[in-house]
């Protein structure tokens, strides 16, 4: 007798899947290889049909990953202590960001996904945009930390 309660039905289907997991996977592979073109076409149609919902879900995922990464690295600029998330950026401590971006991709999402997948390695830190640009322009040291080389000789 079919289960009328959706939760019970879902639980039953999951238990059934776990018992016959390999068989289900084999059947899915056979079905896919038997009708690749139609399946690909249908996937593209569904992706187009639900693109707005998918885009929103991806935006939410990116924001969540970014917040997790900020939390993992302390949530504030390592130099000046700025905490406004819109000002914060990820910084390669060893100044090797160019080579790293060539490997993983240049998008912000690629970076936060890589950080998450690699358990937030210690070679990174959070800097605010000012400190990050100052570090880049000042040979790897933020102007807050080395005030000897001033761009302008006078205080503004």
C-alpha positions in Angstrom: 0.0 0.0 0.0 1.5 3.4 -1.0 2.5 5.8 1.7 0.3 8.9 1.9 2.5 10.9 4.1 5.2 12.6 1.9 7.9 12.3 4.7 7.3 8.6 5.1 7.3 8.1 1.3 10.6 10.0 1.1 12.2 8.0 3.9 11.0 4.7 2.3 12.5 5.8 -1.1 15.8 6.7 0.5 16.1 3.3 2.3 15.2 1.6 -1.0 17.9 3.6 -2.8 20.5 2.8 -0.2 19.8 -1.0 -0.5 20.0 -1.0 -4.3 22.4 1.9 -4.8 24.7 0.2 -7.3 21.8 -1.0 -9.4 20.2 2.4 -9.5 23.5 4.0 -10.6 24.0 1.3 -13.3 20.5 1.9 -14.6 21.0 5.7 -14.6 24.2 5.3 -16.6 22.6 3.0 -19.1 19.6 5.4 -19.5 22.0 8.3 -20.0 24.2 6.6 -22.5 21.2 5.3 -24.4 19.7 8.8 -25.0 22.5 11.3 -24.4 21.3 13.9 -26.9 17.7 14.1 -25.6 18.9 14.2 -22.0 21.4 17.0 -22.7 18.7 18.9 -24.6 16.3 18.5 -21.7 18.9 19.7 -19.1 19.6 22.8 -21.2 15.8 23.5 -21.4 15.4 23.1 -17.7 18.5 25.3 -16.9 17.1 28.0 -19.2 13.6 27.7 -17.7 14.8 27.9 -14.1 17.8 30.3 -14.7 16.5 33.1 -12.4 16.0 30.7 -9.5 19.3 29.0 -10.2 21.1 32.4 -10.3 19.6 33.5 -7.0 20.6 30.2 -5.4 24.2 30.6 -6.7 24.3 34.2 -5.3 23.1 33.0 -1.9 25.7 30.2 -2.0 28.5 32.7 -2.8 27.5 35.0 0.0 27.4 32.1 2.4 30.8 30.8 1.4 32.2 34.4 1.5 30.9 34.9 5.1 32.3 31.5 6.2 35.7 32.5 4.7 35.7 35.9 6.4 34.8 34.1 9.7 37.7 31.6 9.2 40.2 34.5 8.7 39.0 36.6 11.6 36.4 38.8 10.0 38.5 42.0 10.0 41.4 43.6 8.1 44.6 42.1 9.4 46.3 45.5 9.1 43.8 48.2 10.2 40.9 46.2 11.7 38.2 47.3 9.2 35.1 45.0 9.5 32.7 46.2 6.8 32.4 43.2 4.5 32.0 45.3 1.4 35.5 46.7 1.9 37.2 43.4 2.7 39.2 41.3 0.2 41.3 38.1 0.4 45.0 38.7 0.2 47.8 36.2 -0.7 50.3 36.8 2.1 53.3 35.8 0.0 52.2 38.1 -2.9 51.8 35.2 -5.3 48.2 35.9 -6.2 48.7 36.2 -10.0 50.0 32.6 -10.3 47.3 31.3 -8.0 44.5 33.0 -9.9 45.8 31.5 -13.2 45.3 28.1 -11.7 41.9 28.5 -10.0 40.3 31.2 -12.1 39.8 34.9 -11.6 36.3 35.1 -10.2 35.6 35.9 -6.6 33.4 32.8 -6.4 36.3 30.6 -7.6 38.5 32.1 -4.8 36.0 31.5 -2.0 35.2 28.0 -3.2 38.9 27.2 -3.4 39.5 28.5 0.1 36.5 26.5 1.4 37.6 23.3 -0.4 41.2 23.7 1.0 40.1 24.3 4.6 41.1 28.0 4.6 44.9 27.7 4.3 47.1 30.0 6.4 48.8 31.6 3.3 45.8 34.0 3.0 44.5 36.9 5.1 41.8 39.5 4.9 42.7 43.0 4.1 40.5 46.0 3.4 40.7 47.4 -0.1 42.9 50.3 1.1 45.4 48.1 2.8 45.4 45.6 -0.1 46.1 48.3 -2.7 48.6 50.0 -0.4 50.4 46.7 0.0 50.5 46.1 -3.8 51.8 49.6 -4.5 54.3 49.6 -1.7 56.2 46.5 -2.6 54.3 44.0 -0.4 54.0 46.1 2.8 51.0 48.1 3.8 51.7 51.8 4.2 50.2 51.6 7.7 53.2 49.4 8.7 55.9 51.2 6.8 55.5 55.0 6.9 59.0 55.7 5.8 58.2 55.8 2.0 55.6 58.4 1.5 54.1 59.1 -1.9 53.8 62.7 -1.0 56.4 64.3 1.3 53.8 66.4 3.0 50.8 65.3 5.1 47.6 66.0 3.3 
